[in-house]
Amino acid sequence: MIKHLSLRHGWWYHYRIHVEKARALCAPPLFQPLYEYLEGMFRHCPDEKFLTGPRSSKFKFPLGISPTPLPHHPICTLAKEGLARNEYNTAHSNVQMFLLQHDASTVGIEVPVWLDPHEDSFLARLQKTGEESGPLSGHIDVLSIENGIIWVWDYKPRAEKERYATTQTLFYARMLSRRTNIPLNLIRCGYFDEQHCFVFNPADIAHHQEQQGRTNKTPVHTMTL
């Protein structure tokens, strides 16, 4: 069964989870907090967190991340199949819904996440250097669980050309980790289209950036799987 909630966060986001897959993959005790979070958003999502402050998708600065390319990752094939079906109005929706319906590891799409500056020293430091103040928020395109790892995915139609998708997904991971209290080292990030896929370990990046600061452009070669 797929549960659906439309969230008016500036514009409409259609939050969905696959209940049976979420229950099976969010096995207690480690990932039980994730399942509780996913279900909890249907009962109460703090909409006010999404109406002011910056969006992770609007962060247009590099963090020196050098992601690992995985050109033959299965998610590319699934994206291609979803686009070919063309059942929905947008490419994003076609890819997201196909993954939710047909990929064994995908548990949610458009998952709302947020982070207050006092909850994250890295975010607080960024806002002191000129980024928009207020809570950071976003909606994770695709959330999956595979081999004991949570995957935060973002669909990017021209993934190979992306410059800031690593920054966006890094903060998605930090927000999800804070909301669920699941350690960042159990989360991986990636972005993809039907041909290209790039992944990295946010725990590696977070440690490097907290040590070096935002202005450091030295590439961080990752990932530690």
C-alpha positions as CSV (number, residue, x, y, z in Angstrom):
1,M,0.0,0.0,0.0
2,I,1.2,3.5,-0.9
3,K,0.3,6.3,1.5
4,H,0.1,9.8,0.1
5,L,0.1,13.3,1.6
6,S,0.2,16.5,-0.4
7,L,2.3,19.2,1.3
8,R,1.9,22.8,0.4
9,H,5.5,24.0,1.1
10,G,5.7,27.0,-1.2
11,W,4.3,24.7,-3.9
12,W,2.9,21.2,-3.8
13,Y,5.0,18.3,-2.8
14,H,3.5,14.8,-3.0
15,Y,5.0,12.8,-0.1
16,R,4.5,9.1,-0.4
17,I,5.8,5.9,1.3
18,H,5.4,2.3,0.4
19,V,4.1,1.0,3.8
20,E,5.0,-2.7,3.4
21,K,8.5,-2.0,2.2
22,A,9.1,0.6,4.9
23,R,8.0,-1.8,7.6
24,A,10.2,-4.6,6.3
25,L,13.3,-2.5,5.6
26,C,13.2,-0.3,8.6
27,A,14.0,-3.2,10.9
28,P,14.3,-2.5,14.6
29,P,16.2,-1.5,16.5
30,L,18.5,0.3,14.1
31,F,16.1,1.8,11.5
32,Q,12.9,1.8,13.6
33,P,13.3,5.6,14.1
34,L,13.2,6.1,10.4
35,Y,9.9,4.2,10.1
36,E,8.5,6.2,13.0
37,Y,9.6,9.4,11.3
38,L,8.1,8.5,7.9
39,E,4.8,7.6,9.5
40,G,4.9,10.6,11.8
41,M,5.0,13.0,8.9
42,F,1.5,11.9,8.0
43,R,0.2,12.9,11.5
44,H,2.1,16.1,11.8
45,C,4.6,17.8,9.5
46,P,5.7,21.2,10.8
47,D,4.8,23.2,7.7
48,E,6.2,26.4,9.2
49,K,9.7,25.0,8.8
50,F,9.2,24.9,5.0
51,L,7.8,28.4,4.5
52,T,10.8,30.5,5.6
53,G,14.5,30.0,5.4
54,P,16.7,28.4,2.7
55,R,16.1,25.3,0.7
56,S,18.8,22.7,0.3
57,S,18.2,22.7,-3.4
58,K,19.0,26.4,-3.6
59,F,22.5,26.0,-2.2
60,K,24.7,27.0,-5.1
61,F,28.2,26.6,-3.8
62,P,30.7,23.8,-4.0
63,L,32.0,21.8,-1.1
64,G,35.0,20.2,-2.8
65,I,33.2,16.9,-3.1
66,S,34.5,14.4,-5.7
67,P,31.7,11.8,-5.9
68,T,32.3,8.3,-7.3
69,P,30.7,7.6,-10.7
70,L,28.7,4.4,-11.0
71,P,27.5,4.4,-14.6
72,H,25.9,0.9,-14.5
73,H,24.0,1.3,-11.3
74,P,20.6,-0.3,-11.3
75,I,18.9,3.0,-10.4
76,C,19.8,4.3,-13.9
77,T,18.0,1.4,-15.5
78,L,15.0,1.9,-13.3
79,A,14.9,5.6,-14.2
80,K,15.0,4.8,-17.9
81,E,12.1,2.4,-17.5
82,G,10.1,4.9,-15.5
83,L,10.6,7.6,-18.1
84,A,9.6,5.2,-20.9
85,R,6.3,4.5,-19.2
86,N,5.5,8.2,-19.1
87,E,2.4,7.8,-16.8
88,Y,2.7,11.1,-15.0
89,N,3.1,14.8,-16.0
90,T,6.8,15.3,-15.2
91,A,10.0,13.3,-15.6
92,H,10.5,13.5,-11.8
93,S,7.2,12.0,-11.1
94,N,7.7,9.2,-13.6
95,V,11.0,8.2,-12.1
96,Q,9.9,8.6,-8.5
97,M,6.7,6.6,-8.8
98,F,8.3,3.8,-10.8
99,L,10.9,3.4,-8.2
100,L,8.4,3.5,-5.4
101,Q,6.2,0.9,-7.1
102,H,8.8,-1.4,-8.6
103,D,12.2,-1.0,-6.8
104,A,12.5,-3.4,-3.9
105,S,14.6,-0.9,-1.9
106,T,12.7,2.3,-2.3
107,V,10.5,3.2,0.7
108,G,9.6,6.9,0.1
109,I,9.6,9.8,-2.2
110,E,9.5,13.6,-1.6
111,V,10.3,13.0,2.0
112,P,10.2,16.2,4.0
113,V,13.2,17.1,6.1
114,W,14.4,20.2,8.0
115,L,17.1,21.5,10.2
116,D,17.3,24.4,12.6
117,P,20.7,26.3,12.7
118,H,21.1,25.5,16.4
119,E,20.9,21.8,15.6
120,D,23.9,21.8,13.2
121,S,27.1,23.8,13.7
122,F,28.0,23.5,10.0
123,L,24.7,25.1,8.9
124,A,25.1,27.8,11.6
125,R,28.5,28.7,10.3
126,L,27.3,28.9,6.7
127,Q,24.5,31.3,7.7
128,K,27.0,33.5,9.5
129,T,29.0,33.8,6.3
130,G,26.0,35.1,4.3
131,E,23.6,32.3,3.5
132,E,19.9,32.9,4.2
133,S,18.9,32.6,7.8
134,G,16.2,30.4,9.3
135,P,15.5,26.7,9.2
136,L,17.0,24.7,6.3
137,S,14.4,22.4,4.6
138,G,14.0,20.2,1.6
139,H,12.2,17.1,0.2
140,I,14.2,14.0,-0.6
141,D,13.4,12.8,-4.1
142,V,13.9,9.1,-3.4
143,L,14.7,7.3,-0.1
144,S,15.8,3.7,-0.2
145,I,17.4,1.1,2.1
146,E,19.8,-1.5,0.8
147,N,22.2,-3.8,2.7
148,G,21.8,-2.0,5.9
149,I,22.4,1.5,4.4
150,I,20.0,4.3,3.9
151,W,20.3,6.0,0.5
152,V,19.3,9.6,-0.2
153,W,18.8,10.0,-3.9
154,D,18.2,13.0,-6.1
155,Y,17.0,12.6,-9.7
156,K,18.9,15.1,-11.9
157,P,18.0,14.9,-15.6
158,R,21.5,16.0,-16.6
159,A,23.4,14.4,-13.8
160,E,26.8,14.5,-15.5
161,K,26.6,18.3,-15.7
162,E,25.6,18.9,-12.1
163,R,27.8,21.1,-10.1
164,Y,25.9,21.4,-6.8
165,A,23.9,18.2,-6.4
166,T,26.5,17.0,-3.9
167,T,25.9,20.0,-1.7
168,Q,22.2,19.5,-1.9
169,T,22.2,15.8,-1.0
170,L,24.8,16.2,1.7
171,F,22.4,18.5,3.6
172,Y,19.5,16.2,2.9
173,A,21.5,13.5,4.7
174,R,22.4,15.8,7.6
175,M,18.7,16.8,8.0
176,L,17.5,13.2,7.9
177,S,20.2,12.1,10.4
178,R,19.2,14.8,12.8
179,R,15.5,14.1,12.5
180,T,15.9,10.4,13.1
181,N,19.0,10.3,15.2
182,I,20.4,7.7,12.8
183,P,24.2,8.2,12.5
184,L,25.4,9.8,9.3
185,N,27.8,6.9,8.6
186,L,24.7,4.7,8.0
187,I,23.6,7.1,5.2
188,R,24.9,7.4,1.6
189,C,24.0,10.1,-1.0
190,G,23.7,9.9,-4.7
191,Y,22.2,11.7,-7.7
192,F,21.4,10.1,-11.1
193,D,19.6,10.1,-14.4
194,E,19.0,7.2,-16.8
195,Q,22.6,7.1,-17.9
196,H,24.8,8.4,-15.0
197,C,25.0,7.9,-11.3
198,F,27.3,9.5,-8.7
199,V,27.6,8.6,-5.1
200,F,29.4,9.6,-1.9
201,N,29.6,9.1,1.8
202,P,28.3,12.2,3.6
203,A,30.1,11.2,6.8
204,D,33.4,11.6,5.1
205,I,32.5,14.9,3.6
206,A,30.9,16.3,6.8
207,H,34.1,15.6,8.7
208,H,36.3,17.2,6.1
209,Q,34.2,20.3,5.8
210,E,33.8,20.8,9.5
211,Q,37.6,20.6,9.8
212,Q,38.4,22.8,6.8
213,G,35.5,25.2,6.4
214,R,33.3,26.1,3.5
215,T,35.9,27.9,1.5
216,N,38.2,25.0,1.2
217,K,38.1,23.7,-2.4
218,T,40.4,20.7,-2.0
219,P,38.4,17.7,-3.5
220,V,37.3,15.0,-1.1
221,H,37.7,11.7,-2.8
222,T,35.1,9.3,-1.6
223,M,33.4,6.9,-0.9
224,T,33.8,4.6,2.0
225,L,31.1,1.9,1.6
